[in-house]
Amino acid sequence: MLPLCYFNDSRHNEFKRYIPKECETVRTIDLLLVEDHYMLNERLPMTTYFIRNYIEILKECGGMNIEKQMKIYTKREDKYVVRMDRTTPLWDVMKTLWECKYFEPISYGELFTYTTDLYKQNLAPFKDLTYAPKYCVQLKKKAESKEVNKAKCKFIPEHVIFADFECSTDGFHKAFNICYDSEDGSVSESIWGQNCATEFLERLPDKSLIYFHNLSYDINFILRHMTEVKGTPIIKGSRTMQITGLYKGRAIIIKDSYSVINKKLKLFPAMFNLQTGPKEVFPYNYYSSVLLANDNRTGVISEACKFIRDADTFMKNIDSIKGCRIDENHFDLEKYSTFYCKQDVRILREGFVKFRNDILKEFDLNVYDYVSICSIANKLFENRVYFPNGNLYDLSNKPREFISRCIQGGRCMLSDNMKQKSKEKLIADFDAVSLYPSAIARLYTLEGIPKVLKKEMLSTEYLMRHLFDDDQKEPI
């Protein structure tokens, strides 16, 4: 016998039993199914009472052993009652945790970030800073020609695609529509249905570069279907900036356009002088997973109007989109969604391509080759500052690791590094700005290889004696 408990999309708990027709002995295997994950429905040493009253129990029984706290099953005469033989099926534990809202979804971007943060937390302290220059520093070389760079690249995109998902927002977000354009707009397609992500991957040619505006969200619908992720995804904080991988042998690279143009899509028309199209009125909450079950395409106009403010514009848009109105009170969910999704993709494509062309014209840099606006700026510095200098170095190994740990942000400095309170006098907030650009203007940039301070230099007195004056450009 196989009892199977699972949560369905509407969060109603269901229980089904499968019993073989011809079987001499019946062996029972309890399974739990949650979002395509199977688990043994074992009994756990805890009570649902403990889960529901966790905060109160923690406050009143903080000194009690946690295993004992988990066996509390009721409260009598203002005292918690413990039974050490109490157990609860995983099924009931999961239900209770869900009802108490102890579960929070983890995106793929957050998952990658967690592993990198964990690595940083476990870094060992440096015991010795000495290093071998032969292996740790390298003089910056002159920028190579585009032809040489292309020859070295393992992945040269041959197709550039801009895409966007439309998703249900109730419960777990699920993609029901994707629209995409080719770089020149000659291809503009949409895919409808719960399998739109896999169908999109099936259509991608080899060596495709795909842009999403806010990849951290859209990657959740793509990554699970990829055959293989190549290399390390580029993550900054909770933002997924780039992922490279394979789908059925075809190489694809997915990038975040928001990392290059850090503005909302609705600002693109004004920024790049683009046509906006009809005013967007979209009933996002109406497009629920229940409504879209079995790839349903028919919506009720009167019901959709409950989820929008501008009903008149919504009705006009239905009539202006070819084939969208089915009858007096029904409209085509796919055509309405696709119209606005395609409009967003067009604005993304036109704005991004225009930005790329401007950067290519002004700085001779191809935006497609970079992950973020910061990497573009760094390349510009390399071409116009670092390489011409002739005495700047790339670092690796110990010097690079040590310097990377010194990078800090958001620090407020007070004299003597002590907190100070003033009840009688007002405190002036001196916020110095443009310190780094002004330092570059005065000193140009740091040159040479890193030098390890000698033992006699490791004192505040020594460092204070060797501070640069305002007009000083060379160390004493």
Contacts in CASP RR format, 6 or more apart in sequence:
PFRMAT RR
TARGET T0000
AUTHOR 0000-0000-0000
METHOD contacts of the structure
MODEL  1
MLPLCYFNDSRHNEFKRYIPKECETVRTIDLLLVEDHYMLNERLPMTTYF
IRNYIEILKECGGMNIEKQMKIYTKREDKYVVRMDRTTPLWDVMKTLWEC
KYFEPISYGELFTYTTDLYKQNLAPFKDLTYAPKYCVQLKKKAESKEVNK
AKCKFIPEHVIFADFECSTDGFHKAFNICYDSEDGSVSESIWGQNCATEF
LERLPDKSLIYFHNLSYDINFILRHMTEVKGTPIIKGSRTMQITGLYKGR
AIIIKDSYSVINKKLKLFPAMFNLQTGPKEVFPYNYYSSVLLANDNRTGV
ISEACKFIRDADTFMKNIDSIKGCRIDENHFDLEKYSTFYCKQDVRILRE
GFVKFRNDILKEFDLNVYDYVSICSIANKLFENRVYFPNGNLYDLSNKPR
EFISRCIQGGRCMLSDNMKQKSKEKLIADFDAVSLYPSAIARLYTLEGIP
KVLKKEMLSTEYLMRHLFDDDQKEPI
1 17 0 8 1.000
1 18 0 8 1.000
1 19 0 8 1.000
1 20 0 8 1.000
1 26 0 8 1.000
1 27 0 8 1.000
1 28 0 8 1.000
1 29 0 8 1.000
2 17 0 8 1.000
2 18 0 8 1.000
2 19 0 8 1.000
2 28 0 8 1.000
2 29 0 8 1.000
2 31 0 8 1.000
3 15 0 8 1.000
3 16 0 8 1.000
3 17 0 8 1.000
3 18 0 8 1.000
3 28 0 8 1.000
3 29 0 8 1.000
3 30 0 8 1.000
3 31 0 8 1.000
3 41 0 8 1.000
4 15 0 8 1.000
4 16 0 8 1.000
4 17 0 8 1.000
4 18 0 8 1.000
4 31 0 8 1.000
4 32 0 8 1.000
4 33 0 8 1.000
5 13 0 8 1.000
5 14 0 8 1.000
5 15 0 8 1.000
5 16 0 8 1.000
5 30 0 8 1.000
5 31 0 8 1.000
5 32 0 8 1.000
5 33 0 8 1.000
5 41 0 8 1.000
5 91 0 8 1.000
6 13 0 8 1.000
6 14 0 8 1.000
6 16 0 8 1.000
6 32 0 8 1.000
6 33 0 8 1.000
6 34 0 8 1.000
7 13 0 8 1.000
7 14 0 8 1.000
7 33 0 8 1.000
7 34 0 8 1.000
7 35 0 8 1.000
7 94 0 8 1.000
7 98 0 8 1.000
8 14 0 8 1.000
9 171 0 8 1.000
9 172 0 8 1.000
9 174 0 8 1.000
9 289 0 8 1.000
9 290 0 8 1.000
9 293 0 8 1.000
10 289 0 8 1.000
10 290 0 8 1.000
11 98 0 8 1.000
11 171 0 8 1.000
13 91 0 8 1.000
13 95 0 8 1.000
19 26 0 8 1.000
20 26 0 8 1.000
29 40 0 8 1.000
30 40 0 8 1.000
30 41 0 8 1.000
30 42 0 8 1.000
30 89 0 8 1.000
30 91 0 8 1.000
31 38 0 8 1.000
31 39 0 8 1.000
31 40 0 8 1.000
31 41 0 8 1.000
32 38 0 8 1.000
32 39 0 8 1.000
32 40 0 8 1.000
32 41 0 8 1.000
32 90 0 8 1.000
32 91 0 8 1.000
32 94 0 8 1.000
33 39 0 8 1.000
34 94 0 8 1.000
35 172 0 8 1.000
39 90 0 8 1.000
40 90 0 8 1.000
41 89 0 8 1.000
41 90 0 8 1.000
41 91 0 8 1.000
42 89 0 8 1.000
42 90 0 8 1.000
43 87 0 8 1.000
43 88 0 8 1.000
43 89 0 8 1.000
43 90 0 8 1.000
44 87 0 8 1.000
44 88 0 8 1.000
44 89 0 8 1.000
44 90 0 8 1.000
44 93 0 8 1.000
45 67 0 8 1.000
45 70 0 8 1.000
45 71 0 8 1.000
45 86 0 8 1.000
45 87 0 8 1.000
46 70 0 8 1.000
46 71 0 8 1.000
46 86 0 8 1.000
46 87 0 8 1.000
46 88 0 8 1.000
46 93 0 8 1.000
47 70 0 8 1.000
47 71 0 8 1.000
47 72 0 8 1.000
47 73 0 8 1.000
47 86 0 8 1.000
47 88 0 8 1.000
48 88 0 8 1.000
48 92 0 8 1.000
48 93 0 8 1.000
48 96 0 8 1.000
49 72 0 8 1.000
49 73 0 8 1.000
49 74 0 8 1.000
50 57 0 8 1.000
50 69 0 8 1.000
50 70 0 8 1.000
50 71 0 8 1.000
50 72 0 8 1.000
50 73 0 8 1.000
51 93 0 8 1.000
51 96 0 8 1.000
51 97 0 8 1.000
51 100 0 8 1.000
51 102 0 8 1.000
52 96 0 8 1.000
52 100 0 8 1.000
53 72 0 8 1.000
53 75 0 8 1.000
54 100 0 8 1.000
57 69 0 8 1.000
57 72 0 8 1.000
57 80 0 8 1.000
58 69 0 8 1.000
60 80 0 8 1.000
61 69 0 8 1.000
61 72 0 8 1.000
61 80 0 8 1.000
62 69 0 8 1.000
68 82 0 8 1.000
68 84 0 8 1.000
71 82 0 8 1.000
71 83 0 8 1.000
71 84 0 8 1.000
71 86 0 8 1.000
72 80 0 8 1.000
72 81 0 8 1.000
72 82 0 8 1.000
73 81 0 8 1.000
73 82 0 8 1.000
73 83 0 8 1.000
73 86 0 8 1.000
74 80 0 8 1.000
74 81 0 8 1.000
75 81 0 8 1.000
97 103 0 8 1.000
105 172 0 8 1.000
106 114 0 8 1.000
107 216 0 8 1.000
107 217 0 8 1.000
107 219 0 8 1.000
107 220 0 8 1.000
107 238 0 8 1.000
108 219 0 8 1.000
108 220 0 8 1.000
108 223 0 8 1.000
108 240 0 8 1.000
109 216 0 8 1.000
109 219 0 8 1.000
109 233 0 8 1.000
109 235 0 8 1.000
109 238 0 8 1.000
109 239 0 8 1.000
109 240 0 8 1.000
110 238 0 8 1.000
112 233 0 8 1.000
112 235 0 8 1.000
112 240 0 8 1.000
113 235 0 8 1.000
113 237 0 8 1.000
113 238 0 8 1.000
116 235 0 8 1.000
123 405 0 8 1.000
126 398 0 8 1.000
126 402 0 8 1.000
129 398 0 8 1.000
129 402 0 8 1.000
129 452 0 8 1.000
130 452 0 8 1.000
131 397 0 8 1.000
131 398 0 8 1.000
131 399 0 8 1.000
131 452 0 8 1.000
133 449 0 8 1.000
135 396 0 8 1.000
135 397 0 8 1.000
136 395 0 8 1.000
136 396 0 8 1.000
136 397 0 8 1.000
136 398 0 8 1.000
136 399 0 8 1.000
136 400 0 8 1.000
137 393 0 8 1.000
137 394 0 8 1.000
137 395 0 8 1.000
137 396 0 8 1.000
137 399 0 8 1.000
137 449 0 8 1.000
137 450 0 8 1.000
138 393 0 8 1.000
138 394 0 8 1.000
138 396 0 8 1.000
139 390 0 8 1.000
139 391 0 8 1.000
139 392 0 8 1.000
139 393 0 8 1.000
139 394 0 8 1.000
140 382 0 8 1.000
140 386 0 8 1.000
140 387 0 8 1.000
140 389 0 8 1.000
140 390 0 8 1.000
140 392 0 8 1.000
140 393 0 8 1.000
140 394 0 8 1.000
141 387 0 8 1.000
142 387 0 8 1.000
143 382 0 8 1.000
143 383 0 8 1.000
143 387 0 8 1.000
150 156 0 8 1.000
155 207 0 8 1.000
155 244 0 8 1.000
155 251 0 8 1.000
155 253 0 8 1.000
156 207 0 8 1.000
157 207 0 8 1.000
157 208 0 8 1.000
157 209 0 8 1.000
157 253 0 8 1.000
157 368 0 8 1.000
158 205 0 8 1.000
158 206 0 8 1.000
158 207 0 8 1.000
158 208 0 8 1.000
159 182 0 8 1.000
159 183 0 8 1.000
159 204 0 8 1.000
159 205 0 8 1.000
159 207 0 8 1.000
159 208 0 8 1.000
159 209 0 8 1.000
160 182 0 8 1.000
160 183 0 8 1.000
160 208 0 8 1.000
160 209 0 8 1.000
160 211 0 8 1.000
160 368 0 8 1.000
161 180 0 8 1.000
161 181 0 8 1.000
161 182 0 8 1.000
161 183 0 8 1.000
161 204 0 8 1.000
161 208 0 8 1.000
161 209 0 8 1.000
161 210 0 8 1.000
161 211 0 8 1.000
162 180 0 8 1.000
162 181 0 8 1.000
162 183 0 8 1.000
162 210 0 8 1.000
162 211 0 8 1.000
162 257 0 8 1.000
162 345 0 8 1.000
162 348 0 8 1.000
162 349 0 8 1.000
162 352 0 8 1.000
163 178 0 8 1.000
163 179 0 8 1.000
163 180 0 8 1.000
163 181 0 8 1.000
163 200 0 8 1.000
163 210 0 8 1.000
163 211 0 8 1.000
163 212 0 8 1.000
163 218 0 8 1.000
163 345 0 8 1.000
164 178 0 8 1.000
164 179 0 8 1.000
164 180 0 8 1.000
164 212 0 8 1.000
164 213 0 8 1.000
164 218 0 8 1.000
164 341 0 8 1.000
164 344 0 8 1.000
164 345 0 8 1.000
164 348 0 8 1.000
165 175 0 8 1.000
165 177 0 8 1.000
165 178 0 8 1.000
165 196 0 8 1.000
165 197 0 8 1.000
165 212 0 8 1.000
165 217 0 8 1.000
165 218 0 8 1.000
165 221 0 8 1.000
166 175 0 8 1.000
166 176 0 8 1.000
166 177 0 8 1.000
166 178 0 8 1.000
166 179 0 8 1.000
166 287 0 8 1.000
166 337 0 8 1.000
166 341 0 8 1.000
167 173 0 8 1.000
167 174 0 8 1.000
167 175 0 8 1.000
167 176 0 8 1.000
167 221 0 8 1.000
168 174 0 8 1.000
168 176 0 8 1.000
168 287 0 8 1.000
168 288 0 8 1.000
168 289 0 8 1.000
168 292 0 8 1.000
169 284 0 8 1.000
169 285 0 8 1.000
169 287 0 8 1.000
169 288 0 8 1.000
170 285 0 8 1.000
170 288 0 8 1.000
170 289 0 8 1.000
170 290 0 8 1.000
171 289 0 8 1.000
172 289 0 8 1.000
173 220 0 8 1.000
174 194 0 8 1.000
174 221 0 8 1.000
174 289 0 8 1.000
174 292 0 8 1.000
175 194 0 8 1.000
175 196 0 8 1.000
175 197 0 8 1.000
175 221 0 8 1.000
176 192 0 8 1.000
176 193 0 8 1.000
176 194 0 8 1.000
176 196 0 8 1.000
176 287 0 8 1.000
176 292 0 8 1.000
176 295 0 8 1.000
176 337 0 8 1.000
177 190 0 8 1.000
177 191 0 8 1.000
177 192 0 8 1.000
177 193 0 8 1.000
177 196 0 8 1.000
177 334 0 8 1.000
177 337 0 8 1.000
177 338 0 8 1.000
177 341 0 8 1.000
178 190 0 8 1.000
178 191 0 8 1.000
178 196 0 8 1.000
178 197 0 8 1.000
178 200 0 8 1.000
178 341 0 8 1.000
179 188 0 8 1.000
179 189 0 8 1.000
179 190 0 8 1.000
179 191 0 8 1.000
179 338 0 8 1.000
179 341 0 8 1.000
179 342 0 8 1.000
179 344 0 8 1.000
179 345 0 8 1.000
180 187 0 8 1.000
180 188 0 8 1.000
180 189 0 8 1.000
180 190 0 8 1.000
180 200 0 8 1.000
180 210 0 8 1.000
180 345 0 8 1.000
181 187 0 8 1.000
181 188 0 8 1.000
181 342 0 8 1.000
181 345 0 8 1.000
181 346 0 8 1.000
181 349 0 8 1.000
182 188 0 8 1.000
183 349 0 8 1.000
183 353 0 8 1.000
185 346 0 8 1.000
185 349 0 8 1.000
188 342 0 8 1.000
188 345 0 8 1.000
188 346 0 8 1.000
189 203 0 8 1.000
190 334 0 8 1.000
190 338 0 8 1.000
190 341 0 8 1.000
190 342 0 8 1.000
191 199 0 8 1.000
191 200 0 8 1.000
191 203 0 8 1.000
192 295 0 8 1.000
192 297 0 8 1.000
192 334 0 8 1.000
192 337 0 8 1.000
192 338 0 8 1.000
193 292 0 8 1.000
193 295 0 8 1.000
194 292 0 8 1.000
194 295 0 8 1.000
197 221 0 8 1.000
197 222 0 8 1.000
197 225 0 8 1.000
198 225 0 8 1.000
200 222 0 8 1.000
201 222 0 8 1.000
201 225 0 8 1.000
201 226 0 8 1.000
201 247 0 8 1.000
201 248 0 8 1.000
201 252 0 8 1.000
202 248 0 8 1.000
204 210 0 8 1.000
204 247 0 8 1.000
204 250 0 8 1.000
204 252 0 8 1.000
205 250 0 8 1.000
206 249 0 8 1.000
206 250 0 8 1.000
206 251 0 8 1.000
207 250 0 8 1.000
207 251 0 8 1.000
207 252 0 8 1.000
208 250 0 8 1.000
208 251 0 8 1.000
208 252 0 8 1.000
208 253 0 8 1.000
209 252 0 8 1.000
209 253 0 8 1.000
209 255 0 8 1.000
209 368 0 8 1.000
210 252 0 8 1.000
210 253 0 8 1.000
210 254 0 8 1.000
210 255 0 8 1.000
211 254 0 8 1.000
211 255 0 8 1.000
211 256 0 8 1.000
211 257 0 8 1.000
211 348 0 8 1.000
211 352 0 8 1.000
212 218 0 8 1.000
212 219 0 8 1.000
212 254 0 8 1.000
212 255 0 8 1.000
212 256 0 8 1.000
212 257 0 8 1.000
213 256 0 8 1.000
213 257 0 8 1.000
213 258 0 8 1.000
213 265 0 8 1.000
213 344 0 8 1.000
213 348 0 8 1.000
214 256 0 8 1.000
214 258 0 8 1.000
215 239 0 8 1.000
215 240 0 8 1.000
215 241 0 8 1.000
215 242 0 8 1.000
215 243 0 8 1.000
215 254 0 8 1.000
215 255 0 8 1.000
215 256 0 8 1.000
215 257 0 8 1.000
215 258 0 8 1.000
215 259 0 8 1.000
216 238 0 8 1.000
216 239 0 8 1.000
216 240 0 8 1.000
216 256 0 8 1.000
219 240 0 8 1.000
219 243 0 8 1.000
219 254 0 8 1.000
222 254 0 8 1.000
223 229 0 8 1.000
223 243 0 8 1.000
225 247 0 8 1.000
226 245 0 8 1.000
226 246 0 8 1.000
226 247 0 8 1.000
226 252 0 8 1.000
227 245 0 8 1.000
227 246 0 8 1.000
227 247 0 8 1.000
227 248 0 8 1.000
227 249 0 8 1.000
228 245 0 8 1.000
228 246 0 8 1.000
229 243 0 8 1.000
229 244 0 8 1.000
229 245 0 8 1.000
230 244 0 8 1.000
230 245 0 8 1.000
230 246 0 8 1.000
230 251 0 8 1.000
231 244 0 8 1.000
231 245 0 8 1.000
233 240 0 8 1.000
233 242 0 8 1.000
233 243 0 8 1.000
233 244 0 8 1.000
234 240 0 8 1.000
234 241 0 8 1.000
234 242 0 8 1.000
234 243 0 8 1.000
234 371 0 8 1.000
235 241 0 8 1.000
236 259 0 8 1.000
236 372 0 8 1.000
239 256 0 8 1.000
239 258 0 8 1.000
239 259 0 8 1.000
240 256 0 8 1.000
241 255 0 8 1.000
241 256 0 8 1.000
241 259 0 8 1.000
241 371 0 8 1.000
241 372 0 8 1.000
242 253 0 8 1.000
242 254 0 8 1.000
242 255 0 8 1.000
242 256 0 8 1.000
242 371 0 8 1.000
243 253 0 8 1.000
243 254 0 8 1.000
244 251 0 8 1.000
244 252 0 8 1.000
244 253 0 8 1.000
244 254 0 8 1.000
245 251 0 8 1.000
245 252 0 8 1.000
245 253 0 8 1.000
246 252 0 8 1.000
255 371 0 8 1.000
256 371 0 8 1.000
257 348 0 8 1.000
257 352 0 8 1.000
259 371 0 8 1.000
259 372 0 8 1.000
259 373 0 8 1.000
260 352 0 8 1.000
260 355 0 8 1.000
260 367 0 8 1.000
260 370 0 8 1.000
260 371 0 8 1.000
260 372 0 8 1.000
260 373 0 8 1.000
260 376 0 8 1.000
261 268 0 8 1.000
261 351 0 8 1.000
261 352 0 8 1.000
261 355 0 8 1.000
261 373 0 8 1.000
262 373 0 8 1.000
263 271 0 8 1.000
265 344 0 8 1.000
265 347 0 8 1.000
265 348 0 8 1.000
268 274 0 8 1.000
268 347 0 8 1.000
268 348 0 8 1.000
268 350 0 8 1.000
268 351 0 8 1.000
269 275 0 8 1.000
269 276 0 8 1.000
269 347 0 8 1.000
271 351 0 8 1.000
272 350 0 8 1.000
272 351 0 8 1.000
272 354 0 8 1.000
272 355 0 8 1.000
274 347 0 8 1.000
274 350 0 8 1.000
274 351 0 8 1.000
276 347 0 8 1.000
277 343 0 8 1.000
278 316 0 8 1.000
278 317 0 8 1.000
278 320 0 8 1.000
279 310 0 8 1.000
279 313 0 8 1.000
279 317 0 8 1.000
280 340 0 8 1.000
280 343 0 8 1.000
281 308 0 8 1.000
281 310 0 8 1.000
281 313 0 8 1.000
281 314 0 8 1.000
281 317 0 8 1.000
282 308 0 8 1.000
282 336 0 8 1.000
282 337 0 8 1.000
282 340 0 8 1.000
283 304 0 8 1.000
283 305 0 8 1.000
283 307 0 8 1.000
283 308 0 8 1.000
283 314 0 8 1.000
284 307 0 8 1.000
285 307 0 8 1.000
286 303 0 8 1.000
286 304 0 8 1.000
286 306 0 8 1.000
286 307 0 8 1.000
287 333 0 8 1.000
287 337 0 8 1.000
291 299 0 8 1.000
291 333 0 8 1.000
292 333 0 8 1.000
296 333 0 8 1.000
297 332 0 8 1.000
297 333 0 8 1.000
297 334 0 8 1.000
298 326 0 8 1.000
298 330 0 8 1.000
298 331 0 8 1.000
298 332 0 8 1.000
298 333 0 8 1.000
299 330 0 8 1.000
299 331 0 8 1.000
299 332 0 8 1.000
299 333 0 8 1.000
300 329 0 8 1.000
300 330 0 8 1.000
301 315 0 8 1.000
301 318 0 8 1.000
301 328 0 8 1.000
301 329 0 8 1.000
301 330 0 8 1.000
301 331 0 8 1.000
302 329 0 8 1.000
304 314 0 8 1.000
304 331 0 8 1.000
305 311 0 8 1.000
305 314 0 8 1.000
308 314 0 8 1.000
317 324 0 8 1.000
317 336 0 8 1.000
317 339 0 8 1.000
318 324 0 8 1.000
318 325 0 8 1.000
318 331 0 8 1.000
318 336 0 8 1.000
319 325 0 8 1.000
321 335 0 8 1.000
321 336 0 8 1.000
321 339 0 8 1.000
322 335 0 8 1.000
323 332 0 8 1.000
323 335 0 8 1.000
324 331 0 8 1.000
324 332 0 8 1.000
324 335 0 8 1.000
324 336 0 8 1.000
324 339 0 8 1.000
325 331 0 8 1.000
325 332 0 8 1.000
326 332 0 8 1.000
352 367 0 8 1.000
355 367 0 8 1.000
356 366 0 8 1.000
356 367 0 8 1.000
356 368 0 8 1.000
359 365 0 8 1.000
359 366 0 8 1.000
359 367 0 8 1.000
359 376 0 8 1.000
360 366 0 8 1.000
360 367 0 8 1.000
363 380 0 8 1.000
363 383 0 8 1.000
365 376 0 8 1.000
365 379 0 8 1.000
365 380 0 8 1.000
367 376 0 8 1.000
370 376 0 8 1.000
370 379 0 8 1.000
385 445 0 8 1.000
386 392 0 8 1.000
386 445 0 8 1.000
389 444 0 8 1.000
389 445 0 8 1.000
389 447 0 8 1.000
391 447 0 8 1.000
391 448 0 8 1.000
392 445 0 8 1.000
392 446 0 8 1.000
392 447 0 8 1.000
392 448 0 8 1.000
393 448 0 8 1.000
393 449 0 8 1.000
395 403 0 8 1.000
395 450 0 8 1.000
399 449 0 8 1.000
399 450 0 8 1.000
403 450 0 8 1.000
414 420 0 8 1.000
420 427 0 8 1.000
442 473 0 8 1.000
443 473 0 8 1.000
456 462 0 8 1.000
457 463 0 8 1.000
466 475 0 8 1.000
466 476 0 8 1.000
468 475 0 8 1.000
END
